[in-house]
Amino acid sequence: MNVTTSLRAVERFRELFGAQLQVGVPLSRYTSARVGGPAELFLVVNSAAELETAVETAYAQRIPYFILGGGSNIVVSDAGIRGLVILNKAKNVTFRHTGAGVICIAESGANLSALARQCVSKGLGGLEWAVGVPGTVGGAVVGNAGAHGADMNSNLRAAAIWEPGRGTRIYSNEEMQYAYRDSILKREHGKEIWRRVVLSAELSLTLADPQALAARAEAFTTHRKQTQPGGASCGSMFKNPENYYAGYLIETAGLKGYRVGGAQISQKHANFFVNDEDATAENIRALLAEAWNSVREQFGVEMELEIELVGDWRFEQ
Ligand SMILES: Cc1cc2nc3c(=O)[nH]c(=O)nc-3n(C[C@H](O)[C@H](O)[C@H](O)COP(=O)(O)OP(=O)(O)OC[C@H]3O[C@@H](n4cnc5c(N)ncnc54)[C@H](O)[C@@H]3O)c2cc1C
């Protein structure tokens, strides 16, 4: 057991969650890049109420927590994450008809692409852009995930958000302060603070022809297959800088196919870094550094990470 957690705190979690709490679970199993060392403590929650209890308890016990959705926008260090990692499997989804359309209330651990497909088959329009976006509703609400000209900002009416030391309140869309792959919650990343947690989201949908929606979704999926590599990755590593595509800059810097250990800058799309030979997190970080430095040297552009580096990276230096 690490210094981060006291035995008393672990006992409290065991009382509340029993076998849902585990110790030393490798996070490579739960991240789309298939890298990452162990979570010191690992808790699976199955409802928004459990998620709220877990973060309340961790905060009260002063145990640092990290919410893990689909793990598709993070690179977890090889040293892993100290404190408590909460795997969010709160998946309940309901639909409410209003005069003007339909409101979907989704718990934050619901799978976004599965929800988008469900909406398509129910004839509910607006979320088709998300059919190929991995991860959870919560991760998408935090990162303002988007594709094909739309994003979470275009769907989100409101979100129930737990605030450390204050409890849960409803945020309006405006309060999320959305921008390109950015929100008020994403701006907390990288800071040594207790983060806010999305419990559920209300999404606005419109009534539409299921066949037309299915055709749109199919076109998006085909486009994705044509332009993006399969296999283990985090999707786009860097945000597109103003007036540029990050992939174009990395490719033009001559880095397509560049490899460090088991990780490679994709031949198909240079903003995707693929783990194709048992890569370590450190391999991926080395690629990030190479791409960032080369692009800055050659184009004078300082790219911003879209993904988040999580865990303790200082252990490896
Ligand atoms: C092949 C591939 C394609 C992709 N394509 C796209 C794309 O087209 N568009 C796009 O926008 N993204 C894309 N991504 C990136 C990724 O799918 C999105 O960023 C997604 O929204 C991340 O959700 P997640 O649940 O996996 O988040 P995670 O990676 O688990 O977490 C990301 C961050 O959000 C935080 N977080 C997660 N859930 C919560 C919560 N409930 N409350 C508070 N914080 C939370 C985490 O703590 C972490 O800081 C792609 C990724 C891959 C692997």
The ligand as an SDF file (V2000), in Angstrom:
LIG
                    3D

 53 58  0  0  0  0  0  0  0  0999 V2000
   -9.8070    5.5590  -32.4850 C   0  0  0  0  0  0  0  0  0  0  0  0
  -10.2160    6.8250  -31.7670 C   0  0  0  0  0  0  0  0  0  0  0  0
  -10.9420    7.7840  -32.4350 C   0  0  0  0  0  0  0  0  0  0  0  0
  -11.3120    8.9740  -31.7920 C   0  0  0  0  0  0  0  0  0  0  0  0
  -12.0460    9.8990  -32.4730 N   0  0  0  0  0  0  0  0  0  0  0  0
  -12.4340   11.0230  -31.8410 C   0  0  0  0  0  0  0  0  0  0  0  0
  -13.2280   12.0000  -32.5200 C   0  0  0  0  0  0  0  0  0  0  0  0
  -13.6170   11.8400  -33.6650 O   0  0  0  0  0  0  0  0  0  0  0  0
  -13.5700   13.1140  -31.8290 N   0  0  0  0  0  0  0  0  0  0  0  0
  -13.1890   13.3290  -30.5430 C   0  0  0  0  0  0  0  0  0  0  0  0
  -13.5560   14.3600  -29.9650 O   0  0  0  0  0  0  0  0  0  0  0  0
  -12.4470   12.4260  -29.8800 N   0  0  0  0  0  0  0  0  0  0  0  0
  -12.0670   11.2900  -30.4950 C   0  0  0  0  0  0  0  0  0  0  0  0
  -11.3070   10.3760  -29.8170 N   0  0  0  0  0  0  0  0  0  0  0  0
  -10.9030   10.6440  -28.4240 C   0  0  0  0  0  0  0  0  0  0  0  0
  -11.9200   10.1110  -27.3790 C   0  0  0  0  0  0  0  0  0  0  0  0
  -12.7470    9.1550  -27.9390 O   0  0  0  0  0  0  0  0  0  0  0  0
  -12.7600   11.2400  -26.7970 C   0  0  0  0  0  0  0  0  0  0  0  0
  -11.9360   12.2370  -26.2740 O   0  0  0  0  0  0  0  0  0  0  0  0
  -13.7120   10.7180  -25.7130 C   0  0  0  0  0  0  0  0  0  0  0  0
  -14.7070   11.6770  -25.4830 O   0  0  0  0  0  0  0  0  0  0  0  0
  -13.0160   10.3850  -24.4020 C   0  0  0  0  0  0  0  0  0  0  0  0
  -13.9590    9.7650  -23.5430 O   0  0  0  0  0  0  0  0  0  0  0  0
  -13.4870    8.6810  -22.4740 P   0  0  0  0  0  0  0  0  0  0  0  0
  -14.6800    8.2450  -21.7170 O   0  0  0  0  0  0  0  0  0  0  0  0
  -12.6870    7.6240  -23.1150 O   0  0  0  0  0  0  0  0  0  0  0  0
  -12.5510    9.5810  -21.5470 O   0  0  0  0  0  0  0  0  0  0  0  0
  -11.2530    9.1070  -20.7630 P   0  0  0  0  0  0  0  0  0  0  0  0
  -10.1200    8.9520  -21.7150 O   0  0  0  0  0  0  0  0  0  0  0  0
  -11.5570    7.9670  -19.8690 O   0  0  0  0  0  0  0  0  0  0  0  0
  -11.0130   10.4110  -19.8720 O   0  0  0  0  0  0  0  0  0  0  0  0
  -10.6240   11.6280  -20.4690 C   0  0  0  0  0  0  0  0  0  0  0  0
  -10.6210   12.7100  -19.3880 C   0  0  0  0  0  0  0  0  0  0  0  0
  -11.9730   12.9790  -18.9900 O   0  0  0  0  0  0  0  0  0  0  0  0
  -12.1170   12.7410  -17.5930 C   0  0  0  0  0  0  0  0  0  0  0  0
  -13.4290   12.1490  -17.3630 N   0  0  0  0  0  0  0  0  0  0  0  0
  -13.9630   11.0540  -17.9540 C   0  0  0  0  0  0  0  0  0  0  0  0
  -15.2040   10.8490  -17.4740 N   0  0  0  0  0  0  0  0  0  0  0  0
  -15.4340   11.8300  -16.5780 C   0  0  0  0  0  0  0  0  0  0  0  0
  -16.5380   12.1660  -15.7290 C   0  0  0  0  0  0  0  0  0  0  0  0
  -17.6580   11.4180  -15.7020 N   0  0  0  0  0  0  0  0  0  0  0  0
  -16.4330   13.2460  -14.9270 N   0  0  0  0  0  0  0  0  0  0  0  0
  -15.3160   14.0110  -14.9070 C   0  0  0  0  0  0  0  0  0  0  0  0
  -14.2230   13.7310  -15.6720 N   0  0  0  0  0  0  0  0  0  0  0  0
  -14.3010   12.6530  -16.4890 C   0  0  0  0  0  0  0  0  0  0  0  0
  -11.0030   11.7800  -17.2240 C   0  0  0  0  0  0  0  0  0  0  0  0
  -10.7090   11.8610  -15.8220 O   0  0  0  0  0  0  0  0  0  0  0  0
   -9.8920   12.3040  -18.1000 C   0  0  0  0  0  0  0  0  0  0  0  0
   -9.3240   13.4400  -17.5170 O   0  0  0  0  0  0  0  0  0  0  0  0
  -10.9340    9.1760  -30.4430 C   0  0  0  0  0  0  0  0  0  0  0  0
  -10.2070    8.1890  -29.7570 C   0  0  0  0  0  0  0  0  0  0  0  0
   -9.8490    7.0180  -30.4090 C   0  0  0  0  0  0  0  0  0  0  0  0
   -9.1030    5.9750  -29.6400 C   0  0  0  0  0  0  0  0  0  0  0  0
  1  2  1  0
  2  3  1  0
  2 52  2  0
  3  4  2  0
  4  5  1  0
  4 50  1  0
  5  6  2  0
  6  7  1  0
  6 13  1  0
  7  8  2  0
  7  9  1  0
  9 10  1  0
 10 11  2  0
 10 12  1  0
 12 13  2  0
 13 14  1  0
 14 15  1  0
 14 50  1  0
 15 16  1  0
 16 17  1  0
 16 18  1  0
 18 19  1  0
 18 20  1  0
 20 21  1  0
 20 22  1  0
 22 23  1  0
 23 24  1  0
 24 25  2  0
 24 26  1  0
 24 27  1  0
 27 28  1  0
 28 29  2  0
 28 30  1  0
 28 31  1  0
 31 32  1  0
 32 33  1  0
 33 34  1  0
 33 48  1  0
 34 35  1  0
 35 36  1  0
 35 46  1  0
 36 37  1  0
 36 45  1  0
 37 38  2  0
 38 39  1  0
 39 40  1  0
 39 45  2  0
 40 41  1  0
 40 42  2  0
 42 43  1  0
 43 44  2  0
 44 45  1  0
 46 47  1  0
 46 48  1  0
 48 49  1  0
 50 51  2  0
 51 52  1  0
 52 53  1  0
M  END
$$$$
